[in-house]
Amino acid sequence: DNCAQLTCGRHAQCDAMKKPGEGGYSLVQCECEPGYEGDGYVCNPISQFAMYPLVDLPKESPPMQVTDIDVQKFNQNKVIVVFRQQPSNEGFYVLGEATPTDMVWSKPVSFTHGGEA
């Protein structure tokens, strides 16, 4: 593995790709982890974030409209997001955990159990 010979920067990892039919690795490079940008040797937090849905709804569902969103970080890599769904005003929370390559979200949980927040 040619990655052993390459020292990547902080928040980066080595990516070794093989070409079909050839022995060894044809391309070995450092790439910044998700959430960081740079050349693989110097990786900084990205300046713009891509939009991702907070709640995974079935494709045929209408988009969820929310208001009064609050986000709190805890335990180094976890967040809780609290919001009200419109027009029902029902209150929900979603727990998230940041991994080195992704953000893993729980399903929304109602804390008002059908009532208003």
C-alpha positions in Angstrom: 0.0 0.0 0.0 1.6 3.2 -1.2 -0.4 5.2 1.4 2.2 4.2 4.0 4.7 6.4 2.1 2.4 9.5 2.1 1.8 11.8 5.0 -1.5 13.6 4.6 -2.5 16.7 6.5 -4.9 17.1 9.4 -8.5 16.3 8.4 -7.3 14.4 5.3 -6.9 10.8 4.3 -4.9 8.9 1.7 -6.8 7.5 -1.3 -5.1 4.8 -3.3 -6.8 3.9 -6.6 -5.9 1.0 -8.9 -6.3 0.9 -12.6 -8.0 -2.2 -13.9 -5.5 -4.8 -15.2 -2.5 -3.2 -13.7 -0.5 -4.3 -10.6 0.1 -1.9 -7.7 -1.5 1.5 -7.3 -1.7 3.9 -10.2 -2.8 7.0 -8.2 -2.1 7.7 -4.6 -3.3 11.1 -3.2 -4.4 12.9 -0.1 -7.9 14.1 0.0 -9.6 16.3 2.6 -12.4 14.7 4.6 -16.0 15.7 4.1 -16.6 19.1 5.7 -13.1 20.3 4.7 -11.5 21.7 1.6 -8.0 22.0 0.4 -5.2 20.0 -1.3 -5.0 17.1 1.1 -2.0 18.5 2.9 -3.7 21.7 4.2 -7.5 21.2 4.8 -9.6 24.0 6.2 -13.3 24.0 7.1 -15.4 24.5 4.0 -16.6 28.1 3.4 -20.0 27.1 2.1 -22.1 24.2 3.2 -24.2 22.0 0.9 -27.9 21.7 1.7 -29.1 18.4 3.0 -32.5 17.5 4.4 -32.7 17.3 8.1 -35.7 14.9 8.0 -35.8 12.0 5.5 -39.3 12.1 4.2 -40.8 9.7 1.6 -40.5 11.2 -2.0 -44.3 11.6 -2.3 -44.6 13.6 0.9 -44.9 17.4 0.7 -41.9 19.3 2.1 -42.0 19.8 5.9 -42.3 23.5 6.9 -40.6 24.3 10.2 -40.0 27.3 12.4 -38.3 28.2 15.7 -35.2 26.0 15.1 -32.7 25.6 17.9 -29.4 23.7 17.6 -27.2 22.7 20.6 -23.9 20.7 20.6 -23.0 18.2 23.4 -20.6 15.4 24.0 -18.0 16.7 21.4 -19.7 15.2 18.3 -23.5 15.2 19.0 -26.2 17.8 18.4 -29.9 18.1 19.2 -32.1 20.1 16.9 -35.5 21.3 18.2 -38.2 22.7 16.0 -41.9 23.3 15.5 -43.7 21.9 12.4 -46.1 24.3 10.6 -49.0 24.6 10.5 -49.7 22.2 13.4 -47.2 23.8 15.8 -46.2 20.3 16.9 -42.8 20.2 18.6 -40.1 17.8 17.5 -36.4 17.0 18.2 -33.8 15.2 16.1 -30.5 13.9 17.5 -27.4 13.9 15.3 -23.9 12.4 15.6 -21.0 13.6 13.6 -18.6 10.9 12.3 -15.4 11.5 10.5 -17.2 11.3 7.2 -20.9 11.9 7.8 -23.7 13.2 10.0 -26.0 10.5 11.3 -29.5 11.7 12.2 -32.3 10.0 14.3 -35.9 10.1 13.1 -37.9 13.1 14.4 -39.5 12.6 17.8 -42.5 14.5 18.9 -42.1 16.0 22.4 -45.6 17.4 22.3 -47.3 14.2 21.2 -49.6 15.8 18.7 -50.2 18.9 20.7 -48.8 22.4 20.2 -45.3 23.4 21.3 
